[in-house]
Amino acid sequence: MNTENIIYTTAHLAGIAAAENCTPNPMVVNYVANGKPTQEVVEDGVCGFAWVNMPNRGKFVKFLKEQNIGRKNSYEGGYTIWIGDFNQSMQKKESYARAFCEVLNQKGIKAFAQSRMD
C-alpha cells in the first residue's frame, strides 16, 4: 500500500468513527396532516451536505483521481470529496469531513470541511 493510500484509508476511517460517534440534535418538523397539527422528530437532525475541499494539487490529489474518488471543484478550484454516506444527516457528514481533514492536515495536506443545509 502506498503512502497516499495509507493517508486516505486513515482519514476515511477517522471520518467514519467521527460520524458514528456523532449524536445529532434532533430536528422537529411541524406540519398539518388531514387538518390536524402534526409533529415529527427526525433523530438524524437537519438534512444537508458536507464535503472536503483541497485547494492544492499534489500526489494525494493525483491518487484520488486515479482511484476515481472526488472531483475537480469548478466553483472554488482545487479538488473536492463529497460525503455521500450517513443518510441525510448534515451533522454526521460534517463530523466525517472534519475528522477527514484533520488527518490530511496532520500529514501536511491542506484541506478544509464545508457544509450546507438542504
C-alpha positions in Angstrom: 0.0 0.0 0.0 1.5 3.4 -1.0 1.7 6.5 1.2 -1.3 8.2 -0.4 -3.5 5.1 0.1 -2.5 4.9 3.7 -3.3 8.5 4.3 -6.7 8.1 2.5 -7.6 5.0 4.5 -6.6 6.6 7.8 -8.6 9.7 7.0 -11.6 7.7 5.9 -11.6 5.5 9.0 -11.3 8.6 11.2 -14.2 10.1 9.4 -16.4 7.0 9.8 -15.6 6.9 13.5 -16.4 10.5 14.0 -19.7 10.2 12.2 -20.7 7.1 14.1 -19.9 8.8 17.4 -21.9 11.9 16.4 -25.2 12.4 18.1 -27.1 14.9 16.0 -29.5 17.4 17.5 -32.9 16.0 16.5 -35.0 18.1 14.1 -38.6 18.7 14.9 -40.9 19.1 11.9 -44.4 20.6 12.5 -47.0 20.3 9.7 -50.7 19.9 9.2 -51.9 16.5 8.0 -55.6 15.8 7.4 -56.4 19.1 9.0 -54.6 18.2 12.3 -51.4 19.7 13.6 -48.7 17.0 13.4 -45.2 16.9 14.8 -42.4 14.5 13.6 -39.0 14.1 15.2 -36.1 13.4 12.9 -33.3 11.8 15.0 -30.6 12.4 12.4 -31.1 16.1 12.7 -31.2 18.6 9.8 -30.7 17.5 6.3 -27.7 18.7 4.4 -24.5 18.2 2.6 -20.8 18.2 3.6 -17.6 17.9 1.7 -13.8 18.1 1.9 -12.1 20.7 -0.2 -8.4 20.6 -1.0 -7.2 23.8 -2.7 -3.9 22.4 -3.6 -2.7 19.8 -6.0 -0.1 17.1 -5.5 0.5 13.4 -5.1 -2.6 12.9 -2.8 -5.0 14.6 -5.3 -3.4 12.6 -8.1 -4.0 9.4 -6.1 -7.7 10.4 -5.6 -8.1 11.0 -9.3 -6.6 7.6 -10.1 -9.0 5.9 -7.7 -12.0 7.9 -9.0 -12.5 9.5 -5.6 -13.8 13.0 -5.7 -13.8 15.5 -8.5 -12.4 18.9 -9.6 -14.0 21.8 -7.8 -15.0 24.0 -10.6 -16.5 26.7 -8.3 -13.7 27.3 -5.9 -10.8 25.5 -7.6 -8.9 22.6 -6.1 -10.4 19.2 -5.5 -13.5 18.1 -3.6 -14.6 14.9 -2.0 -18.4 14.8 -1.3 -19.6 12.9 1.7 -22.5 10.7 0.5 -22.9 8.4 3.4 -24.8 8.8 6.7 -28.3 9.3 5.2 -29.3 13.0 5.1 -27.7 13.9 8.4 -25.7 17.1 7.9 -24.1 16.8 11.4 -22.8 13.3 10.8 -21.5 14.3 7.4 -19.8 17.4 9.0 -18.2 15.2 11.6 -16.8 12.9 9.0 -15.5 15.8 6.9 -13.8 17.5 9.9 -12.1 14.3 11.0 -11.0 13.5 7.4 -9.5 17.0 7.1 -7.7 16.7 10.5 -5.8 13.6 9.3 -4.9 15.3 6.0 -3.8 18.5 7.7 -1.6 16.5 10.1 0.1 14.9 7.0 0.7 18.3 5.5 -2.1 18.2 3.0 -4.2 21.4 3.2 -7.9 20.6 3.4 -11.0 22.0 5.0 -14.5 20.9 5.7 -17.5 22.7 4.2 -21.2 22.0 4.5 -24.6 23.5 3.8 -28.1 22.7 5.0 -30.6 21.4 2.4 
